[in-house]
Amino acid sequence: MHCPFCRHPDSRVVDSRTTDDGTSIRRRRQCPDCARRFTTIETASLMVIKRSGVTEPFSRNKVIAGVRKACQGRPVTEDALAKLGQRVEEAVRATGSAELSTHDVGLAILGPLRELDLVAYLRFASVYRAFDSLEDFEAAIAELRELREQSPPGRHCGTDGEAGPALPVPATTAD
């Protein structure tokens, strides 16, 4: 790490602490040349491989923006979207992989979104799973009804403002 003041190519770590959310490490460093101190933040990088083959850093904000479109006109709060974004990021980081495909990120979105709002889930799934007929929608609705019937009474996913139990994500055929 170069010193930001004198550009010396080395520094000494004086103190290290994890951030409040535990996703990064804050380090206080001191330059051996000019003796000035500075702070660095280290995070593990998570890359997403797009369909075109281009890789870019994972962005929780992009996840939230995509889900926000599906939730347009629905009773979903910004706080709920932020929590969904955090859940998705935690899920993709928990895979232990440094690179994920957009398909993997989409799969990680479907489960929490289904728990949040069924209509938004259908909107997102219709694009993500490339629905191209009424039968595709009918099949997805039938799956949701079947899952709802299997869940305990009063705990239907996305219907009472409370997140229901984690339900399995339907298989997808789109890439």
N, C-alpha and C positions, 0 to 999 in steps of 0.2 A: 504494500500500500504506500503510494507516494504521499509525502507530506503536502497538504494543500497550500502551505505558506511558503516553503522554500524548495519544494519539489524533490527533496531528498528521497531516495528510493526505498527507504526502510523506516519502520516505526516499531515501537514497543507497546504491547498491550498493557495498560495500567489496571483496567477493570472490565469485567464482562458480566452482563445481566441479560436474561431473557426478557422480551417485551411482555406486556400484560396478557396478550392473547397467546403467547407461546410460539408464535410462528416465525419469530426472528430473534436475533441476538444483537444487543447494543454493546459496542465496545468503545471504551475511552482509550485513546492511543496518545503516545508522546513521541515526538521526533527526537532522535538522538543528536541531530545536528543543531536545530534551532531551539530545542527544548519546549516548543509550543505544543499544546494539547488539542486534540480534535476527536470527534465522535464518528463512528461508522456504524451502519446497520447492515447486518448480514441476513439474507433470507435464502432458503433453498429454492432454486428455480424449478418451475414446472412448465414444460412446453407443450403446446397443443399443435398437432399435425393436422393441417386443413386438408380438404379433399384435393386441392390443387397440388399438395405436396409441400407447400410452404409451412414453416413452423413459426409460431409466435408465442410469446409468454401467455400463460393462463391469466385471464382477467375476470375476477369476480364481477366487476362492473358490466362486462359484456354479457355475462350470464343473466344478471339482473335486468339489463336492458331488453334482452330477448324475451324473458319471462314477463316483463312489464307489458310488452305488446300483446301477449296472450291474455293478460289480466285486464286489458283495457275495458272499462265499463263494468268491471266486477268489483265486489266489495272486498278488495284486498289492499291492505295498508302498506305503506313504504317500509314500515318496520317488519312486516311479514315477508316482504321481498328481500330485505337485508338478511333476515334469518335464513331464508331459503338459499340465498347466495352463499352464506357461510356454511350451511349443511352440504351444499354441492362441493364447495372447495375442500371441506374436510373429507368428503367421500373420495374425491379424486386423489387427494394427497395420501389417503390411507391405502391406496392401491400399491404404494411404494415405487411406482414407476415414475421416471423423470420425464417421459414423453407419453402423451395420450392422444388418441384420435378425437376428432370432433364428435364421432359416433359415441365414444365412451363418455364424453362430457354430456351429450344429449341423454344417454341412458341414466346418468347420475341426476339429471334434472327431472326426469319423468316421475320418479317415485315421490319426492317431496312436493312436486307440483300437484300430483293427484291428491295428496293429503290436504293441500292448501285449498284448491278450488277445482271441482270436476269439470266445469265449463272451460276454464283456462287450460286444464289438462288436455281436453279434447281439441282445443284450438292448437295448442303446441304440438300435440301428437299428430294432428292432421298434416302439419307441415313436415315435422321431423320424420314421420313414418311414411310420408308421401301418399296420403289418401288420394285416390283418383276416382272413387265412385261412392254412391250412397251406401253400398254394401260394406265398404271399409268403415264408414261411420257407424253403421248398424252393428257390425262385429265389435267395434271398440266399446260401444254403449252396452252391448250384451255382456262383454267382459267385466265392465264396471259394475253392472247390476249383479252379476254372479259374485264378484268380490264383496259387494256391499251385503249381500245375503249371508256370506260366510263370516262377516265381522259381528262381534257381540252387539246386542241391541243398544241403541243410543250412542254408538261409537262408529257411525258411518263416516267414511273419509270424505272430507270436504263439504259436509252438509250442515254442520252445526257450529261452524266457526272454530271448532277445536280440531286439531290434527288427530286423526284416528290412528289405529295401529299401522305399522309399516306393512304394506302389502306388496306382493311380488310385482315386478314390472312386466307387462305383457311382452312376448317375444316380438322382435321387429324384423322386417325383411329389407327395409331401406338401408342404404349406407350413406 
